[in-house]
């Protein structure tokens, strides 16, 4: 069972809102709206999707991965840092936004695997 089941309706509501934002962007382009206004709305939709992605990742790590590690059933789940790193980058926060924006070469400490997994 997915870890987000408890918040499924919240995620669906948020995704419907993003869908509406994207449709609004299409209308803005069709009406030849001012570039900065369109970019502002693109940024809002992007941040909304990032928020959904981070929420899903957090629930996945807290539920699915933790459960698999506890049961010892899934070797892929035994490396939660890799999944976190991928989700972290997918959500757009792996480009220096983590740990105070120190740049892309610094790895987030939260993404280091536990010592027993290294």
C-alpha positions in Angstrom: 0.0 0.0 0.0 1.5 3.4 -0.9 2.6 5.7 1.9 0.4 8.6 0.6 -2.9 6.8 1.1 -3.8 8.8 4.2 -3.3 12.1 2.2 -4.6 11.0 -1.1 -7.4 13.5 -1.3 -5.0 16.3 -0.4 -2.6 15.3 -3.2 -5.5 15.0 -5.7 -6.8 18.5 -4.7 -3.3 20.0 -5.1 -2.7 18.3 -8.4 -6.1 19.5 -9.7 -5.0 23.0 -8.7 -1.8 22.6 -10.7 -3.8 21.3 -13.6 -5.9 24.5 -13.5 -2.7 26.6 -13.3 -1.3 24.9 -16.4 -4.6 25.4 -18.3 -4.4 29.1 -17.3 -0.9 29.2 -18.7 -2.2 27.8 -22.0 -4.8 30.6 -22.1 -2.2 33.2 -21.3 -0.1 32.1 -24.2 -3.1 32.0 -26.6 -4.0 35.6 -25.6 -0.3 36.7 -26.0 0.0 37.9 -22.4 3.1 39.7 -21.1 6.1 37.4 -20.8 6.8 38.2 -17.1 3.2 37.4 -16.2 3.4 34.0 -17.9 6.8 33.3 -16.3 5.4 34.2 -12.9 2.6 31.7 -13.4 5.0 29.0 -14.6 7.0 29.5 -11.5 3.9 29.1 -9.3 2.9 25.9 -11.0 6.5 24.6 -10.8 6.6 25.3 -7.1 3.3 23.6 -6.5 4.5 20.5 -8.3 7.7 20.5 -6.3 5.7 20.7 -3.1 3.7 17.7 -4.2 6.9 15.8 -5.1 8.6 16.6 -1.8 5.5 15.5 0.1 5.3 12.2 -1.7 9.0 11.6 -1.3 8.8 12.3 2.4 5.9 9.9 2.8 7.7 7.3 0.7 10.8 7.4 2.8 8.9 7.5 6.1 6.5 4.7 5.2 7.5 2.5 2.3 11.2 2.5 2.7 11.2 2.4 6.5 8.8 -0.6 6.4 10.9 -2.4 3.8 14.0 -1.9 5.8 12.3 -3.1 9.0 11.1 -6.2 7.2 14.3 -6.7 5.2 12.3 -7.5 2.1 13.5 -5.0 -0.5 17.2 -4.5 -1.3 16.4 -1.3 -3.2 14.8 0.2 -0.2 17.9 -0.6 1.9 19.5 2.4 0.2 17.1 5.3 1.1 19.7 7.9 0.4 19.7 7.1 -3.3 16.0 7.5 -3.5 16.1 10.6 -1.5 18.8 12.1 -3.7 16.9 11.3 -6.9 13.7 12.8 -5.4 15.6 15.8 -4.1 17.0 16.5 -7.5 13.8 15.7 -9.3 12.0 18.2 -7.1 14.6 20.9 -8.1 16.3 21.3 -4.8 19.5 19.5 -5.6 21.0 22.6 -7.3 22.4 24.3 -4.2 19.1 25.2 -2.6 19.8 22.7 0.1 22.0 23.6 3.1 21.8 27.3 2.5 22.5 27.4 -1.2 26.2 26.7 -1.0 26.2 25.5 -4.6 25.8 22.3 -6.5 29.1 20.7 -5.5 28.2 20.5 -1.9 26.0 17.4 -1.1 23.2 17.7 1.3 24.0 16.1 4.6 20.4 14.8 4.8 21.1 12.7 1.7 24.1 10.8 3.0 23.3 7.1 3.5 23.5 5.9 7.1 26.8 4.3 8.0 25.5 0.8 7.9 24.4 1.2 4.3 27.7 2.7 3.0 
